[in-house]
Amino acid sequence: MPGRELAEKVSGLYGEIYYSDLGPFDPLAYVSALYEVASSFSADIAVFPCTGKGRVLAGLFSAKNSRSTATDVYRVESKKNSLVVRRLVYGGKAEASLELNLPATLCLLQGSYAEAEANLASRINKVSKQNQSCRVEFIPKKVEGIEPDKAEVVVVGGRGIRTKEDLKMIIELAGILKGAWSVTRPLAVDEGWSETWIGITGLTVSPKLYIGIGVSGQPHHMMGARSSKIVVAINSDRNAPIFEECDYGIVGDLYVVVPEMIKRLKNVK
Ligand SMILES: Cc1cc2nc3c(=O)[nH]c(=O)nc-3n(C[C@H](O)[C@H](O)[C@H](O)COP(=O)(O)OP(=O)(O)OC[C@H]3O[C@@H](n4cnc5c(N)ncnc54)[C@H](O)[C@@H]3O)c2cc1C
């Protein structure tokens, strides 16, 4: 989406907006544009999303400004001249608390904070075009149906699914719930059954409802789903870690539970 159009779309959410039409992602050009904005007023805190691009930009931006930096942040408290942040470490297995001197740069985990309350943007400003130093092209992955990181319902299949053919019931369930489907990393990367997967190396989702089917709930995966409002787990092993994190759990064979759910949900419709 062109910069101006995007800026107008989000104008209800933020006080003042700067935009720039920089073209394909060029980290150095993007950081120069951010630096130009940040230099125009002394911002104490710079916030980036905890995505691949967000992390790259946060690192370059901090290096340029010699700022203290924290990634994977999910809570922030303000002190007089510092910030106390909580962040996930060791792939989400532990949490750490850090005190950062200002100015600071933060990478916030998606879904940690609800959208800012609406207040009309007072100004939309354009940042001058920066010199492109290199050209990095990101080719979006082809996703059938709704994209998981934009969906209100996400149904995820794990290694409990035995064949690619069986994945169809996950896709069908997601369709009935008007949601998106995805898988755990082994099914995407090792088996090649999906272009997307959820987790620390994949997508971060924050739907109203996440359903993990045949998913054990390892931290690398759950880190991408932790901001879901309601987590439902279906697993035949009652000791699976996902049962420690879910709101509703069904201990059972997915090959029995999922077809039954599909049948009943179709009847509800
Ligand atoms: C550096 C690193 C990064 C990683 N990043 C990611 C990531 O981003 N995303 C990710 O997902 N993983 C990631 N992983 C892998 C991760 O650690 C786990 O290995 C993976 O998430 C496990 O996937 P799974 O739950 O599908 O499989 P498993 O852990 O094998 O679990 C399968 C589950 O299915 C259940 N099951 C089996 N049969 C049935 C049945 N018939 N009915 C019901 N339940 C059944 C089993 O009880 C089991 O709990 C990463 C690993 C590393 C080392």
The ligand as a MOL file (V3000), in Angstrom:
LIG
                    3D

  0  0  0     0  0            999 V3000
M  V30 BEGIN CTAB
M  V30 COUNTS 53 58 0 0 0
M  V30 BEGIN ATOM
M  V30 1 C 15.4810 -23.0270 17.1230 0
M  V30 2 C 14.1310 -23.6880 16.9820 0
M  V30 3 C 13.0900 -22.9360 16.5140 0
M  V30 4 C 11.8200 -23.5270 16.3790 0
M  V30 5 N 10.7850 -22.7570 15.9100 0
M  V30 6 C 9.5580 -23.2960 15.8280 0
M  V30 7 C 8.4410 -22.5210 15.3980 0
M  V30 8 O 8.5570 -21.3480 15.0550 0
M  V30 9 N 7.2290 -23.1150 15.3470 0
M  V30 10 C 7.0170 -24.4210 15.7140 0
M  V30 11 O 5.8690 -24.8890 15.6420 0
M  V30 12 N 8.0520 -25.1720 16.1110 0
M  V30 13 C 9.3080 -24.6510 16.1740 0
M  V30 14 N 10.3490 -25.4320 16.5710 0
M  V30 15 C 10.0910 -26.8520 16.8510 0
M  V30 16 C 9.4770 -27.0110 18.2280 0
M  V30 17 O 10.4720 -26.9820 19.2290 0
M  V30 18 C 8.6920 -28.3380 18.3300 0
M  V30 19 O 9.5360 -29.4020 17.9720 0
M  V30 20 C 7.4620 -28.3570 17.4150 0
M  V30 21 O 6.6690 -27.2110 17.6430 0
M  V30 22 C 6.6380 -29.5850 17.7100 0
M  V30 23 O 5.6200 -29.6740 16.7660 0
M  V30 24 P 4.3350 -30.5510 17.0350 0
M  V30 25 O 3.6630 -30.0790 18.2860 0
M  V30 26 O 3.5660 -30.5740 15.7670 0
M  V30 27 O 4.9520 -32.0270 17.2090 0
M  V30 28 P 5.1770 -32.9330 18.4720 0
M  V30 29 O 5.9280 -32.2150 19.5300 0
M  V30 30 O 5.7310 -34.2080 17.9510 0
M  V30 31 O 3.7070 -33.1750 19.0530 0
M  V30 32 C 2.7260 -33.9170 18.3850 0
M  V30 33 C 1.5800 -34.0440 19.3610 0
M  V30 34 O 0.5050 -34.7280 18.7220 0
M  V30 35 C -0.1260 -35.5330 19.6800 0
M  V30 36 N -0.8380 -36.5770 18.9570 0
M  V30 37 C -0.3060 -37.6140 18.2560 0
M  V30 38 N -1.2880 -38.3450 17.6900 0
M  V30 39 C -2.4600 -37.7470 18.0700 0
M  V30 40 C -3.8170 -38.0420 17.8030 0
M  V30 41 N -4.1870 -39.0780 17.0050 0
M  V30 42 N -4.7650 -37.2520 18.3540 0
M  V30 43 C -4.4200 -36.2020 19.1310 0
M  V30 44 N -3.1460 -35.8700 19.4070 0
M  V30 45 C -2.1680 -36.6480 18.8690 0
M  V30 46 C 0.9980 -36.0610 20.5400 0
M  V30 47 O 0.5150 -36.4500 21.8180 0
M  V30 48 C 1.9250 -34.8590 20.6120 0
M  V30 49 O 1.6810 -34.0830 21.7710 0
M  V30 50 C 11.6160 -24.8760 16.7240 0
M  V30 51 C 12.6960 -25.6220 17.2050 0
M  V30 52 C 13.9350 -25.0420 17.3280 0
M  V30 53 C 15.0790 -25.8460 17.8450 0
M  V30 END ATOM
M  V30 BEGIN BOND
M  V30 1 1 1 2
M  V30 2 1 2 3
M  V30 3 2 2 52
M  V30 4 2 3 4
M  V30 5 1 4 5
M  V30 6 1 4 50
M  V30 7 2 5 6
M  V30 8 1 6 7
M  V30 9 1 6 13
M  V30 10 2 7 8
M  V30 11 1 7 9
M  V30 12 1 9 10
M  V30 13 2 10 11
M  V30 14 1 10 12
M  V30 15 2 12 13
M  V30 16 1 13 14
M  V30 17 1 14 15
M  V30 18 1 14 50
M  V30 19 1 15 16
M  V30 20 1 16 17
M  V30 21 1 16 18
M  V30 22 1 18 19
M  V30 23 1 18 20
M  V30 24 1 20 21
M  V30 25 1 20 22
M  V30 26 1 22 23
M  V30 27 1 23 24
M  V30 28 2 24 25
M  V30 29 1 24 26
M  V30 30 1 24 27
M  V30 31 1 27 28
M  V30 32 2 28 29
M  V30 33 1 28 30
M  V30 34 1 28 31
M  V30 35 1 31 32
M  V30 36 1 32 33
M  V30 37 1 33 34
M  V30 38 1 33 48
M  V30 39 1 34 35
M  V30 40 1 35 36
M  V30 41 1 35 46
M  V30 42 1 36 37
M  V30 43 1 36 45
M  V30 44 2 37 38
M  V30 45 1 38 39
M  V30 46 1 39 40
M  V30 47 2 39 45
M  V30 48 1 40 41
M  V30 49 2 40 42
M  V30 50 1 42 43
M  V30 51 2 43 44
M  V30 52 1 44 45
M  V30 53 1 46 47
M  V30 54 1 46 48
M  V30 55 1 48 49
M  V30 56 2 50 51
M  V30 57 1 51 52
M  V30 58 1 52 53
M  V30 END BOND
M  V30 END CTAB
M  END
